[in-house]
Amino acid sequence: MNSESVAVERETVVGTGIEVSGVSVALGEARKRIHVLDDVTLHIPRGEFWCIIGPSGCGKSTLLSMLAGFVQPSVGRITLAGEPVRSPNLRRAVVFQEYALFPWLTAVRNVEFGLESQGVTADRRERALAVLERVGLADFADTYPHELSGGMQQRVAIARALACEPEFLLMDEPLGALDALTRDQIQELIGKLWQQFGQTVVYVTHNVYEAVYLADRVVVFTARPGKIKSIVDIDIPRPRDPANPRYGKLIAHLRGLLTGEVSGDT
Ligand SMILES: Nc1ncnc2c1ncn2[C@@H]1O[C@H](COP(=O)(O)OP(=O)(O)OP(=O)(O)O)[C@@H](O)[C@H]1O
């Protein structure tokens, strides 16, 4: 392949991923208006897994909300698969820290819900059951959320997101409410599912271990107004082994970048 065709191929792939160009955002009413993000530019190629880290209040969730279409930038432009983001859309699934399940629906009905919104009628239950199986909950399909542990509820939320076969998966601290052992299990599951389903993932976390385990690249933000401080390539082969010496080096490097970035909220 000559250099020209490499350049063309690269441009095509980048164009179908996520493009954030010169985005700034201010939120809140008149005198209480807060400058949250400042001049953020990101090119996330299709199919890559990117993590976002930074001090509390630097605008990580706001960036994710903009990618999902819940919040509009004050300045700049965002496109996903080449289309401007104007409102939420089923090609982009969001998973939050709070599992956001419907308590009156069983696990399988929660997963079916997304398919229902997509207008899927044929074999909806079968499709929902197949995804529940992928997240290890085949035996809990007819169980209500309050009968499930936090980790199991998050598995249902992930299954619901994946059932719609989204091109983009936006995750906001999805493991934040879980105990350490459950976190490790679901972190591994998220990595495996991403390798099977191949979406473009943007994943907000406070946890540098999680970022180094999961990400192709980690974006480090400054304190508010959040600007990009660095984008770190996680060059460890998958599946990732925490015993790999590179692992500890990258964690130390990310910690170093975060040091001194004190939250504007504190
Ligand atoms: N709708 C809103 N109106 C006014 N201010 C807002 C709004 N949403 C968020 N903010 C403010 O914007 C800033 C960034 O919030 P955001 O939740 O994006 O930060 P974060 O980096 O995700 O924080 P954390 O790590 O603590 O979850 C905060 O100061 C927050 O109070």
The ligand as an SDF file (V2000), in Angstrom:
LIG
                    3D

 31 33  0  0  0  0  0  0  0  0999 V2000
  -26.8500   21.9230   33.7020 N   0  0  0  0  0  0  0  0  0  0  0  0
  -25.8770   22.5680   34.3340 C   0  0  0  0  0  0  0  0  0  0  0  0
  -26.0100   23.8520   34.7010 N   0  0  0  0  0  0  0  0  0  0  0  0
  -25.0120   24.5140   35.3360 C   0  0  0  0  0  0  0  0  0  0  0  0
  -23.8170   23.9650   35.6220 N   0  0  0  0  0  0  0  0  0  0  0  0
  -23.6300   22.6810   35.2950 C   0  0  0  0  0  0  0  0  0  0  0  0
  -24.6360   21.9090   34.6390 C   0  0  0  0  0  0  0  0  0  0  0  0
  -24.1500   20.6550   34.4150 N   0  0  0  0  0  0  0  0  0  0  0  0
  -22.9020   20.6600   34.9380 C   0  0  0  0  0  0  0  0  0  0  0  0
  -22.5960   21.8580   35.4510 N   0  0  0  0  0  0  0  0  0  0  0  0
  -21.3150   22.2440   36.0590 C   0  0  0  0  0  0  0  0  0  0  0  0
  -20.3240   22.0010   35.0950 O   0  0  0  0  0  0  0  0  0  0  0  0
  -19.1190   21.5510   35.7190 C   0  0  0  0  0  0  0  0  0  0  0  0
  -18.6780   20.2550   35.0610 C   0  0  0  0  0  0  0  0  0  0  0  0
  -19.5760   19.2200   35.4220 O   0  0  0  0  0  0  0  0  0  0  0  0
  -19.3690   17.7130   34.9260 P   0  0  0  0  0  0  0  0  0  0  0  0
  -20.3830   16.8840   35.6250 O   0  0  0  0  0  0  0  0  0  0  0  0
  -19.3220   17.6880   33.4630 O   0  0  0  0  0  0  0  0  0  0  0  0
  -17.9070   17.4190   35.5010 O   0  0  0  0  0  0  0  0  0  0  0  0
  -17.1780   16.0150   35.6850 P   0  0  0  0  0  0  0  0  0  0  0  0
  -15.7770   16.2210   35.2240 O   0  0  0  0  0  0  0  0  0  0  0  0
  -17.9490   14.9240   35.0320 O   0  0  0  0  0  0  0  0  0  0  0  0
  -17.2320   15.8700   37.2610 O   0  0  0  0  0  0  0  0  0  0  0  0
  -17.1920   14.5580   38.1890 P   0  0  0  0  0  0  0  0  0  0  0  0
  -15.8780   13.8990   37.9040 O   0  0  0  0  0  0  0  0  0  0  0  0
  -17.2300   15.1160   39.5810 O   0  0  0  0  0  0  0  0  0  0  0  0
  -18.3710   13.7130   37.8450 O   0  0  0  0  0  0  0  0  0  0  0  0
  -19.4350   21.4460   37.2010 C   0  0  0  0  0  0  0  0  0  0  0  0
  -18.9440   22.6000   37.8390 O   0  0  0  0  0  0  0  0  0  0  0  0
  -20.9410   21.3850   37.2560 C   0  0  0  0  0  0  0  0  0  0  0  0
  -21.4180   21.9450   38.4470 O   0  0  0  0  0  0  0  0  0  0  0  0
  1  2  1  0
  2  3  1  0
  2  7  2  0
  3  4  2  0
  4  5  1  0
  5  6  2  0
  6  7  1  0
  6 10  1  0
  7  8  1  0
  8  9  2  0
  9 10  1  0
 10 11  1  0
 11 12  1  0
 11 30  1  0
 12 13  1  0
 13 14  1  0
 13 28  1  0
 14 15  1  0
 15 16  1  0
 16 17  2  0
 16 18  1  0
 16 19  1  0
 19 20  1  0
 20 21  2  0
 20 22  1  0
 20 23  1  0
 23 24  1  0
 24 25  2  0
 24 26  1  0
 24 27  1  0
 28 29  1  0
 28 30  1  0
 30 31  1  0
M  END
$$$$
